[in-house]
Amino acid sequence: MDIYTPLEEAKEEIWRRWNNKALHEEVTQFLGDIPGVCHSKPRAYLFRNVASPNNECGKFLELARTINLKPIVGEYLDDKFVSMNSDKLSLARMAFFQGWNKNREAIIRHRCVIDCTAFDGISFKEIKTLWGEELIAFHRRLFLLNSLQIELFDISPWVRVNGSSIVNIYQQYLALFICHGVLFEEFITNEAEKVFYNTIVLPAFKKVRMIFGRKPIIVSLTNTRNLSTYKYCLCYPGEIEQEVIRCLSESAVKESSGHHHEGR
């Protein structure tokens, strides 16, 4: 089953549904609790644990402009960092694109900004970088460095209200994209995510489609199943790498200075 809606179709369909008052009422009754940011008009949505200005975010902003919807990124800041999760790991072990090899595979350099082992299983709100800055604050600062302005909202309170089970969360979550906005996502980027997709996402998608007689509006972020392309999406621009190098260097100097004084 193809859960994705083509971009041009999504552009027209979201306004047809948004203007359907009966459908609005049906979704409202089903959800009961709709996040405030969803009330005024349909938006383009991207959901990530912590918003960050990588290539994926840039692609999302470009697609949102294409369908003339104001972009917004939802975050789940209550969640925990898990190094086995590729999306979460990308916030800590940041990737920088170096080019393509002869097989058209992305050449990527990584730089760790936190102690991944020490913070495994810890809430994102409690994590600090190797130089002592809060990880969330660091990624916020990168938006300013990259001259990107984007609206953010923390979905954590909504998840706490609707979080009786992961299946229930995804049913409620996907129902938001019946008429309240367009979700931009790529659900399967590796084998581990395929299992989650088949056991949680797809059943929730089918249930929501059955309830409302139409499928949630989801647009593919990359429009490809190519792993190398997805890895490129998780990379950051060069100016951000320079900032990471600067922060790591300052941290190393302070640490070295501290050891020097201890030695004396």
ABEGO torsion letter per residue (X at the ends): XBABBBAAAAAAAAAAAAABAAAAAAAAAAAGBBBAAAAABBBBBBBBABBBBBAAAAAAAAAAAAAGBBBBBBBBAABBBBAABAAAAAAABBBBBAEBBAAGBBBBBBBBABBAAAABGBBAAABBBAAGBBAAAAAAAAAAAAGBBBBBBBAAAAAAAAAABAAAAAAAAAAAAAAAEBBBBBABABAAAAAAAAAAAAAAAAAAAAAAGBBBBBBBAAGBABAAAAAAAABBBAAAAAAAAAAAAAAAAAAAAAAAAAAX
